[in-house]
Amino acid sequence: MSARHNRWLTEQLPDWERDGIITAEGAGRLRERYAVEATGGLVQLIIGAIGGLLIGTGLVAVLAYNWDDFPRWVRLLLAFGPLAGTQVATWFVLQRAEEAKPWQREAASLLQTFAAGAALALVSQIYHLPGHWTELVFWWCIVSLPLAWVLKSQAVAIAYLFGITIWTLAEASEQGPWGAADAADIRIWFPLLLAGIAPLWPGPTLRERPGASGRFVLAATTLLGLFAVAASAGVLSGGERQSVFWLCMLSCVSVLLFPLTQQGVSEPLQRKPQVVLGGLVLIGLALVASYEGPARSLVAGVRAALVLPWCWFLLAVVICFGVFAFRRQRYAVLAVAGLALVPLLAAGVLARDASGWPVAIAYSLVLLVTAIGLIALEFLGRQGAARIGAALITILVILRMADADFSLLSKGLAFICIGAGFLGFNLFISRRRAAVSGDTAI
């Protein structure tokens, strides 16, 4: 059920217990199974974030205006004074414990995050410390992360995820023949930095989950960070970037198959951005591979990737996540994840100088079978995605029609028929779901 339904159920349980409709034990089980997420809501997050951002930006502007007129000791005082003040504010918020409003926690944590970043930057400027801007971002993320743990601040957690992703992308761009020799090994650092958010999600009870905005940012930044690692994995191992294509596909699969509880599996698709983003990007890469040139490069990239430690790490993660997904009967996501296996099988069968057409044709067929499977699973009462399957078939037909040597009139009429069929199928699915049990989750 959605969070709105969970809250409604939680509000009704006391009345049902009082009226004898349900026992106290049964009510406890329902509260545990349909727990309301411990978040302050989007409005509370926005209020705290806006307040913290405005105050933090104002402090920076005031200090910058008079900065050149201050002696060094005054600059140091101004660098650490706001940090000390925000720590006092944070202490008062912590003293209120559960009585503190969500917007108060968000504002206090964001203010201290800004103060910590300003202190780092100002000390570096005062003493003319050498270094690259990425080092400032790295240490800013490190010193700010405890605020997300202590205050359970979703705003700081989101800022932290953006920060480590920006740092990872910047470090990946520094690697290569013309990059910096001392660039960090993001194959190690990005997973460690990403694991730093684990004390907040899923929390000490292993049941807490981020809100909708936090989930989307977590999925998007994880995917971007993994892409950056994929781009640099070959270079760090002394090779080329030929393996990036397939490593990106494996990264999508690892995000797509991320383990979920049974309640998470039953949620609607819009509440699982890791499935949406991982699945859509993987399907997009597979559509690109349905052409001869990219397909040939993809198979060559598989052979190059299989000698990389990062590739085997991703394969181990994908296998583990795949086992969990199979046990949860998440057949739809497993069908989409299977798209990444096509080039692996082709690399073991085809010769090194083989054309890319067999793989391109295989991808078109596998995509078609996957789309039909997504539709069939829903009609069989399983967890499917009929609309996504229909959209995938439509895109496949359009791509193949665009390549065909038909007249413009024939293509135009075909596109009209395809569009009408797609809209009619979606209307049929909407009426069917309304008549049966609502939207199907995957």
C-alpha positions in Angstrom: 0.0 0.0 0.0 1.0 3.6 -0.4 2.2 5.8 2.5 -1.2 7.6 2.5 -3.0 4.3 3.0 -0.6 3.2 5.7 -1.2 6.4 7.6 -5.0 5.9 7.2 -4.7 2.4 8.6 -2.5 3.5 11.5 -5.1 6.1 12.4 -8.0 3.6 12.4 -6.3 0.9 14.4 -7.0 2.4 17.9 -10.7 2.7 17.2 -10.8 -0.8 15.9 -9.1 -2.1 19.0 -11.5 -0.1 21.2 -14.5 -1.5 19.4 -13.2 -5.1 19.6 -12.9 -5.4 15.8 -9.3 -6.4 16.1 -7.1 -7.6 19.0 -4.1 -5.7 20.3 -1.8 -8.4 18.9 -3.4 -8.2 15.5 -3.1 -4.4 15.6 0.6 -4.6 16.4 1.2 -6.9 13.5 -0.6 -4.5 11.1 1.5 -1.6 12.4 4.6 -3.6 11.9 3.7 -4.7 8.4 2.3 -1.4 7.2 4.6 0.9 9.1 4.4 4.6 8.4 7.8 6.0 7.2 9.5 8.2 9.7 9.8 11.3 7.5 8.7 14.8 8.0 7.1 15.1 4.6 8.1 17.2 1.6 6.7 20.4 3.0 8.8 20.1 6.2 11.9 19.3 4.2 11.4 22.3 1.9 10.8 24.7 4.8 13.9 23.6 6.7 16.0 23.5 3.5 15.0 27.0 2.3 15.5 28.5 5.8 19.0 26.9 6.1 20.0 27.9 2.6 18.9 31.5 2.9 20.7 32.0 6.3 23.8 30.2 5.1 24.0 32.2 1.9 23.4 35.4 3.7 26.3 34.7 6.1 28.6 34.0 3.2 27.7 37.2 1.4 28.1 39.4 4.6 31.6 37.9 5.3 32.7 38.1 1.7 31.8 41.8 1.5 34.2 42.8 4.3 36.7 40.0 4.0 39.7 42.0 2.8 39.5 44.4 5.7 39.8 41.8 8.4 43.2 40.7 10.0 44.0 37.0 10.1 42.7 36.3 13.7 39.4 38.0 12.8 39.1 35.8 9.7 39.7 32.7 11.7 37.1 33.8 14.2 34.6 34.4 11.5 35.5 31.1 9.9 34.8 29.1 13.1 32.3 31.4 14.8 29.3 30.4 12.6 30.3 26.7 13.0 30.3 27.0 16.8 27.0 28.9 16.7 25.3 26.2 14.5 26.6 23.5 16.8 24.9 25.2 19.7 21.7 25.3 17.7 22.1 21.7 16.9 22.6 20.9 20.6 19.3 22.6 21.5 17.5 20.6 18.8 19.0 17.4 20.0 17.9 18.2 23.6 14.3 18.5 22.4 14.6 14.9 21.1 11.3 13.8 19.6 9.7 17.1 20.4 11.8 18.8 17.7 9.9 19.5 14.5 11.3 18.0 11.3 11.9 21.5 9.8 13.9 22.4 12.9 16.2 19.4 12.4 16.5 20.1 8.7 17.4 23.8 9.2 19.9 23.1 12.0 21.7 20.4 10.1 21.8 22.4 6.9 23.1 25.5 8.7 25.9 23.4 10.3 26.7 21.8 7.0 27.1 25.2 5.4 29.2 26.4 8.3 31.5 23.4 8.1 32.0 23.9 4.4 32.6 27.6 4.8 35.2 27.0 7.6 37.1 24.5 5.4 37.1 26.9 2.5 38.1 29.9 4.5 40.9 28.2 6.4 42.3 27.0 3.0 42.1 30.6 1.7 43.6 32.2 4.8 46.7 29.9 4.9 46.9 29.5 1.1 46.7 25.7 1.4 47.5 23.9 -1.9 45.0 21.4 -3.4 42.2 20.8 -5.8 38.6 21.8 -5.4 37.6 18.2 -5.3 39.5 17.7 -2.0 37.3 20.4 -0.5 34.2 18.6 -1.7 35.4 15.3 -0.3 36.2 16.6 3.2 33.0 18.7 3.2 31.0 15.5 2.6 33.0 13.6 5.3 32.5 16.2 8.0 28.8 16.7 7.1 27.7 13.1 7.0 27.4 12.7 10.8 24.7 15.3 10.8 22.6 13.1 8.6 23.0 10.3 11.1 22.4 12.3 14.3 19.6 14.5 13.2 18.1 12.1 10.6 18.3 15.0 8.1 17.0 14.1 4.7 18.3 17.4 3.3 21.9 16.8 4.4 21.7 13.2 3.2 20.6 14.4 -0.2 23.3 17.0 -0.3 25.9 14.4 0.7 24.8 12.1 -2.1 25.1 15.0 -4.6 28.5 15.8 -3.2 30.0 12.4 -3.4 28.6 12.0 -6.9 30.2 15.3 -8.1 33.5 14.3 -6.5 33.4 10.8 -8.1 32.6 12.3 -11.6 35.4 14.9 -11.1 37.9 12.2 -10.1 36.9 10.0 -13.0 37.5 12.9 -15.4 41.0 13.3 -14.0 42.0 9.7 -14.8 43.6 8.7 -18.1 46.7 9.5 -20.1 46.3 13.3 -19.5 44.8 13.1 -16.0 46.3 13.7 -12.7 48.6 11.0 -11.4 47.3 11.2 -7.9 43.6 10.9 -8.7 41.8 8.8 -6.1 40.8 5.2 -6.9 37.0 5.7 -7.1 36.5 1.9 -7.4 37.2 1.8 -3.7 36.1 5.2 -2.5 32.7 5.5 -4.1 31.3 2.3 -2.6 32.7 3.3 0.8 31.3 6.8 0.6 27.9 5.4 -0.6 27.9 3.0 2.4 28.3 6.0 4.7 24.6 6.7 4.3 23.7 3.2 5.6 23.3 4.3 9.3 20.5 6.5 8.2 18.9 4.2 5.7 17.7 1.6 6.7 18.4 2.8 10.3 18.9 0.9 13.5 15.7 -1.1 13.1 16.5 -2.0 9.5 13.0 -0.9 8.5 13.4 2.9 7.9 13.4 4.1 4.3 14.0 7.5 2.8 11.1 9.5 1.5 10.2 9.7 -2.2 12.7 12.5 -2.9 15.4 10.8 -1.0 14.8 7.5 -2.9 15.1 9.2 -6.3 18.3 11.1 -5.4 19.8 7.9 -3.9 19.0 5.9 -7.1 20.1 8.6 -9.5 23.4 9.5 -7.7 24.2 5.8 -7.3 23.7 5.2 -11.0 25.8 8.2 -12.0 28.6 7.3 -9.6 28.7 3.7 -10.9 28.9 5.0 -14.4 31.9 7.2 -13.4 33.5 4.1 -11.8 32.8 2.1 -15.0 34.4 4.8 -17.1 37.6 4.8 -15.1 37.8 1.0 -14.2 39.7 0.1 -17.4 42.0 3.0 -17.2 42.9 2.3 -13.5 43.7 -1.3 -14.5 46.0 -0.2 -17.3 43.5 -0.8 -20.1 41.2 1.3 -22.3 37.6 2.6 -21.9 36.3 -0.1 -24.3 34.7 -2.0 -21.4 32.5 1.0 -20.3 29.4 0.0 -22.3 28.9 -3.4 -20.7 30.1 -2.2 -17.2 27.4 0.5 -17.4 24.8 -2.2 -18.2 25.9 -4.2 -15.2 25.7 -1.1 -13.1 22.1 -0.6 -14.2 21.3 -4.2 -13.3 22.8 -3.8 -9.8 20.5 -0.8 -9.2 17.5 -2.4 -10.8 17.8 -5.6 -8.7 18.5 -3.9 -5.4 16.8 -6.1 -2.7 13.5 -5.1 -1.4 11.3 -6.2 1.5 8.0 -7.8 0.7 6.2 -4.5 1.4 8.6 -2.8 -0.9 7.9 -5.3 -3.7 4.2 -4.7 -3.4 4.5 -0.9 -3.7 3.6 0.8 -6.9 6.3 1.4 -9.5 6.5 5.2 -9.0 7.7 4.6 -5.4 10.7 2.6 -6.6 12.9 5.0 -8.6 15.8 2.5 -8.6 13.6 0.1 -10.7 12.5 2.9 -13.0 15.9 4.5 -13.5 17.9 1.3 -13.7 15.4 -0.4 -16.0 14.9 2.5 -18.4 18.6 3.2 -18.8 19.3 -0.5 -19.3 16.6 -0.7 -21.9 18.0 2.4 -23.6 21.5 0.8 -23.8 20.0 -2.4 -25.2 18.2 -0.4 -27.9 21.5 1.2 -28.8 23.0 -2.3 -29.0 20.3 -3.3 -31.5 22.4 -1.6 -34.2 25.4 -3.3 -35.8 28.2 -0.9 -34.8 27.4 -0.5 -31.1 26.7 -4.3 -30.9 30.2 -5.1 -32.2 31.8 -2.7 -29.7 29.7 -4.1 -26.9 30.9 -7.7 -27.5 34.5 -6.4 -27.7 33.9 -4.5 -24.5 32.8 -7.6 -22.7 36.0 -9.4 -23.5 38.0 -6.4 -22.2 35.8 -6.1 -19.1 36.2 -9.7 -18.0 39.8 -9.1 -17.0 38.9 -6.2 -14.7 38.4 -6.8 -10.9 35.6 -4.2 -10.9 33.7 -6.3 -13.5 33.8 -9.4 -11.3 32.7 -7.3 -8.3 29.7 -6.1 -10.2 28.9 -9.7 -11.4 29.0 -10.9 -7.8 26.6 -8.2 -6.7 24.3 -8.9 -9.7 24.2 -12.6 -8.9 23.5 -12.0 -5.2 20.8 -9.4 -6.0 19.3 -11.7 -8.6 18.9 -14.6 -6.1 17.0 -12.2 -3.8 14.9 -11.0 -6.6 14.0 -14.6 -7.7 13.1 -15.5 -4.1 10.8 -12.4 -4.0 9.3 -13.6 -7.4 10.3 -10.3 -9.1 10.2 -11.9 -12.5 9.6 -8.7 -14.4 12.8 -7.0 -13.2 14.7 -10.3 -13.8 13.5 -10.3 -17.3 14.7 -6.8 -17.9 18.0 -7.6 -16.1 18.6 -10.4 -18.6 19.3 -7.9 -21.3 22.8 -7.5 -19.9 23.5 -11.2 -20.5 23.2 -11.1 -24.3 26.7 -9.7 -25.0 28.3 -12.1 -22.4 26.8 -15.1 -24.2 27.8 -13.6 -27.6 31.4 -13.1 -26.5 31.6 -16.8 -25.7 30.2 -17.9 -29.0 31.3 -15.5 -31.7 34.7 -15.1 -33.1 36.7 -11.9 -32.2 36.4 -10.5 -35.8 32.7 -11.4 -36.2 30.2 -8.9 -37.4 27.9 -7.2 -34.9 24.8 -8.1 -36.8 24.1 -11.4 -34.9 24.2 -9.5 -31.6 22.1 -6.6 -33.0 19.4 -9.0 -34.2 19.6 -11.0 -31.0 19.0 -7.8 -29.0 16.0 -6.9 -31.1 14.5 -10.4 -30.5 15.4 -10.4 -26.8 13.8 -6.9 -26.3 10.7 -8.1 -28.1 10.5 -11.2 -25.9 11.1 -9.1 -22.8 8.3 -6.7 -23.7 5.9 -9.6 -24.4 6.9 -11.1 -21.0 6.2 -7.9 -19.1 2.7 -7.9 -20.7 2.1 -11.6 -20.1 3.1 -11.5 -16.5 0.5 -8.9 -15.7 -2.3 -10.9 -17.5 -1.2 -14.0 -15.6 -1.7 -12.3 -12.3 2.0 -11.9 -11.6 4.0 -8.7 -11.0 4.4 -7.3 -14.5 4.4 -4.0 -16.3 2.1 -4.1 -19.3 2.4 -0.4 -20.2 6.2 -0.6 -20.2 6.1 -3.7 -22.4 3.7 -2.0 -24.9 5.9 1.1 -25.0 9.0 -1.1 -25.6 7.3 -2.9 -28.5 6.2 0.4 -30.0 9.8 1.8 -29.8 11.2 -1.3 -31.4 8.8 -1.2 -34.3 9.4 2.5 -34.8 13.2 2.0 -34.9 13.0 -0.9 -37.3 10.5 1.0 -39.5 12.9 4.0 -39.6 15.7 1.7 -40.9 13.4 0.0 -43.5 13.4 1.0 -47.1 9.7 2.0 -47.2 8.2 5.1 -48.7 7.5 8.1 -46.5 3.8 7.5 -47.0 4.0 3.9 -45.8 6.0 4.9 -42.8 3.6 7.7 -41.9 0.6 5.3 -42.1 2.5 2.7 -40.0 3.3 5.3 -37.3 -0.4 6.3 -37.2 -1.5 2.7 -36.7 1.2 2.1 -34.1 0.3 5.2 -32.1 -3.4 4.3 -32.2 -2.7 0.8 -31.1 -0.5 2.0 -28.3 -3.1 4.4 -27.0 -5.9 1.8 -27.3 -3.8 -0.7 -25.4 -3.1 1.7 -22.6 -6.8 2.5 -22.3 -7.6 -1.2 -22.1 -5.0 -1.7 -19.4 -6.4 1.3 -17.4 -9.9 -0.2 -17.5 -8.7 -3.6 -16.6 -6.7 -2.5 -13.6 -9.6 -0.4 -12.4 -11.8 -3.5 -12.6 -9.3 -5.8 -10.9 -7.0 -4.5 -8.2 -5.3 -1.2 -9.2 -1.8 -0.7 -10.5 0.6 -3.6 -10.6 4.0 -3.1 -9.0 7.3 -4.7 -10.0 
